[in-house]
């Protein structure tokens, strides 16, 4: 079992990468704006359904 975070690269994100203007913060904002679930959010959902624990989520997602 894993916890995941996937950023879908759309035209806006691609251009930011190509222009070398893509800070980690900007990429995270772009992802969240398009509905990306963060690694912590995915882990907490799995903790809620009993697949893992909150402690384990924060251990691996730091």
N, C-alpha and C positions, 0 to 999 in steps of 0.2 A: 504494500500500500504506500502511496506517496501523496504528498500535497504539492499542488502545482500552481504556477502563475504563467499565463501565456499572453503575450502582447501581439495582437494582430497588427501587422504593418500595413497601414493604409497609405494613400498618396501623401498625406500631410506628414506622417511619421517618416516615410521614406525620404521625402525631400529634406527634412530636418537632419536625418542621418547623412545624406549626401552632402549637405552644406556644412557638416561638422558642427552643427548648432544644437545637438541633442544631448542636453545634460540628463543625468539619471532622473532628476526631479521632473523635468519636462516630459520625459518618456513616460514616467509613472502617471503624470497628470493626463497625458494623451490617452493612455490605456484605460484609466478609470473613467474618462469622459466617454469612451466607447463601450463601457460596461464590463471591463476586465475585472475579474475577481482576483484579489491579491492572494499571495501564498498564505498569509495569516487568516484571511477570510475563508479560504478553502479548508484550511486546517480546522478552524473553529466549527465549520459546518460538519466536518467529519467527527469532531469531538462531541458535538450535539447528538449525532446518531450512534455514538458509542464505538466508532471505529478506532479512535485514538483518544488521548487525553489532552487537556489544555496544556499541561506541563510539557508534554512531548512536542506539541505544536510550537510553543515558544522556544524550546530548546533547538529545534532544527530551523526555525524561520528567522533567527536573529541575524 
